[in-house]
Amino acid sequence: MKVDILAFGAHPDDVELGSAGSLSRAVFQGKSVIIIDLTKGELGTRGNANLRKKEALDAANIIGANKRENLKFKDGFFSNDEQHQLQIIQKIREYQPEILLCNSKEDRHIDHGKANRLVNDASFLSGLEKIKTIDTKGLIQKVWRPKVILEYIQWNDVKPDIIIDISGFLDKKIEAVEAYSSQFFDSSSEESNTPISTENFKESISYRAKNFGRLIGTEAGEGFTSSQPLSISDLNVLIRS
């Protein structure tokens, strides 16, 4: 199955926090989207892996993703090594995305930066013919390298290389994030508080999106960085309607 956008996240909820508005808009425009979580988020202070799995599937349905998978890497302890790279390469070659999304370069959670380097390195290696991988049918996979890799912004304030207009899709982003009810602010919860379970953090999802929108003259936006130069073939693409 060839898809337009393949979005990786170190944990269930990373993709939603960083890019749910952009993905929802892409689905609305007829693009195909697949989300792959690297871990089950089993080290999360609140909730548990089984609950996170249900929440992740609910969030994917809200976004309209075609499919969501989990590679079951070890939360907190996965590495950017050959074993993990090959599993990412297999998925990139299986879905052949034109656009790939991944975690931020550096962030509060150590897994986010690790996931960024792992996905970026695997994406490069995925284009090398001498690296052989096998699909689920036992056939050698075709080499593939995404045309664009965008890194969504998470906890840290980072200057974006590009801001995607998500006007009309901020409510969808909030709804997808709120699918993770175990993780975010809930005044009735008796579980331990975390940096992302505060009311302040929950409100920041909206005001950050609105601030990105302010910077580009729209209702809301999501910021992304890129380790490679971004290019366009037509100046008219830069003109907002």
N, C-alpha and C positions, 0 to 999 in steps of 0.2 A: 504494500500500500504506500504510494508516494503521497506525501503531505506537503502543504505549503509552509507550515510553521511547526517546529518541534521545540518544546519548552522544557528545559531541565531545571529541577530545583533540588537543593540538598535535602530539604525536608518538605513534607506536605504543609502547605500554606505559603511557602516562599514564592512560588509562581504567582499566586493570587495577590500577595502584598505588593509585588513588584510590577506585575503586568496584566492583571485580570481585565482592566479596562481596554487595553490594546488588543488582547486576545478576543474579548467579546465583540469589539468593533470588527475585527478581522473575520470572525464567524458570520457576523451580520452581512459582511460584504461578500460572503460566499467562499471564504478561505477555509481550508481544512487545518485542524489543530490537534496535535497530540501532546499530552503532558506526561513527563516521566520524572518521578521522584526517586532520588538516589537511595534514601533511607526511609524507614518507617517512622522516624521521629521518636524512637522508643526511649530516648533519654530525656524527653521533654518533662518538665516538672509537673505540668498539669495534664490530666487525661491519660490515655494509654495508646499503644500502637493499634489495637483493634478499633478504638473509637476514632483515631486519626484516619484510619483507612476509610471508614464510613463517611466522615466529614469530607475527605478528599474527593470521594466519588460524587458526593452531593455538590461540592463546589465546581467540579468539572462539568456536571450537568447544567449548572447555572450559567457557566461560561458558554456552554454549547460545544465543548471539545468532543472530537470524534472518539477518543479513547484516552484512558489514563493507565499507566503502568507504574510498578515500583520494583527497582532493581535490588532492594533489600541489602544494600551496603550497610556496614556497621556504623550506626549513628555515633559521631564523635571520633571515630577511629579509622575511617576509610582513608586510603592513600592514593596519591597520584602515581601509580605504578603500572606495570604492564598488565597485570590481571584486571585491574579496574578500567584501564584505558581500552582494552579489547572489548569489554562489555559495552562501553559507550560507543565504540566504533561499530559494533554489530548493529546497534540501534540506529545510528546515523545512516548506515548503509541499507538497513531494512526500510526506513521511511523516506530516505532521500529528500530531506527538507531543503527548500531554498533559503529559508531564514531559520536561524537557531537562536533561542534565548537561554541565558544562563544567569547564575548568581553574580553578585557584585565582586569586584576584584578584592576589596578589603572591607571587612565588616565586623560588627561586634562579635558575632558567632564565628568561631574558627572554621566551621564547616563551609561557610559561604565562600571564603577566599579559596579554600581547597577545591571546592566544587568548580569554581571559576577556572582555575588552572587545569584541572582534570578535563573538563569539557573542551576548553580551548585547545589543549594538547591533543586530545583524542580526535578533534575535528580536523586538525592538520594531518595527523597520521592516517585518518580515514581516506585521504586522497592518495596514499602511496600504494602503488600496485603490488609491491613485494610483501606487503602485509596481507596475509590471507585470513579471511574469516568465513565461517560456515553459517548458513541460515537454518531455520527450523526444519527444512526439508533435506538438509545434508548437502546443499549445493553451495559452491563458492560464491560469495557475494561480490557484486560489482562495487568498484571503488566509488566513493562519493565524498565531496567536500561542500558544505553549505556555502552559498554566495555571501551571506551576511551573518555575523554573530553579534548580537546585541546583549549587553549586560545590564539587567534591571537594577535599579537603585533600591536599597533596603533600609537598614537602620541608619547608617552614616549619611550625612549630608554630602553629596557628591555633585560636582558640576557636570551636568549631562553634555554629551556630544550631540544628542538629538532628543527632541521632545515630541512625543506622538500625541496628537489631539485626541482626547477621549470624551469630548463633549457629547452628552447624551448617553454616556456609558458609565458615568461615575456611580450611579445607583447600582448598576450591575456589578461593578467592582466591589462596592461595599457589601452587597448581598453575598457575593462569593466568599469574601473574607469572613463574614459573619457565620458562614456555614461551619467554621471552626469554633463552635461555641465553647469548647473546652479550653481553648487557648487564650481567648481575649476577654475583655472586661465583662464581668458578670457579678453584680452586687450581691447575688445570693450564693455565690460559690464559697465553699469552705476550704478550698485547696490553697496552697501557698501562692503568694503573689510573685509575679515575675515582671521583668521590664516591659513585656508586651501585653501583660494582662491589666495594665492600668487604664483608667478612663482617658488619661492624657494621650496615651499611644493610640487608642481607638479613634479619638478625634483627629489625631495627626494624619491618619490615612486620607481623610477628606481634605484637610487644609493643605497638606502637601500637594495633592493632586490639583487643588484650586490654585495654589501658588505657581505650579508649573504651567497651568493654563494662563495665569496672569502674564507670565513671561513671554508667551507666544500670542497673547491677545485672544484667548478662547476661554471657555467655561472651565475646562479641566484638562490636565495632561499627565503623561507618565514619562519620566526621564530615563534615558539609557546611555551608557558609555559603550565605546567600541575600541578594541585593541588594534583594529585595522582602519585605514582611511575609508570613510563612507563616500560613495559616489552616486551621481545621478546622470542621466543621459539627456535630460531636457530641463531647462531652467523653469519651465512652467510648472513643474512638479512642486517648486517652492512657493507657489502662489496659492494661498488658502482661499477657498470660495466663500 
